[in-house]
């Protein structure tokens, strides 16, 4: 009888020891992710991305209205083009923070690249000419190379805008541009645009609703 009790006691002891040894492993298994568990860590600048998207949507909608675009595929391509432009402009602001000359050239390059891309998207000559004439608005006062508009007839006369003689972007976000013909353009950080012509006429355009006020 005593022998039987002794064997049973030994079995219980061994079982308890086994459970104690397995307990850490069980705890580790419960608290440690499996090898195939995906852990996604995103360091993307979500706020910046949303801002670029908002600006691209706004500009694409404005261009679509100005050019009377009805093809949603075309509008979407323009939106993507301006989204890329927004990201590149932001990179320039960081890279050329203290290099005014380099910054000017880089901004112009981005706008020229944007213009070439839009030219492949907007294939109707009349629509592209409208786009070209509104580039001051779409490019928010940043520099670009004056491009030749597409001819709509064999005898059409080619023209180009006046050259920029001064470009100044202030710390408060306001941009001032002076052209060779005496025209001065001021664009504030909200996109509102004020243009003063050599004859003294002043034109103000609100970026939010597009309202235009003219003062002689």
Secondary structure, DSSP 4 states (H G I P E B T S, - for coil): -HHHHHHHHHHHHHHHHHHHHHHHHHHHHHHS--TT---------HHHHHHHHHHHHHHHHHHHHHHT---HHHHHHHHHHHHHHHHHHHHHHHHTTT-HHHHHHHHHHHHHHHHHHHHHH---HHHHHHHHHTHHHHTTT---PPPPPPPSSTTPPP--PPPEEEEEE-TTS-EEEEETTS-EEEE-TT--EEEE-TTS-EEEE-TTT--EEEE-
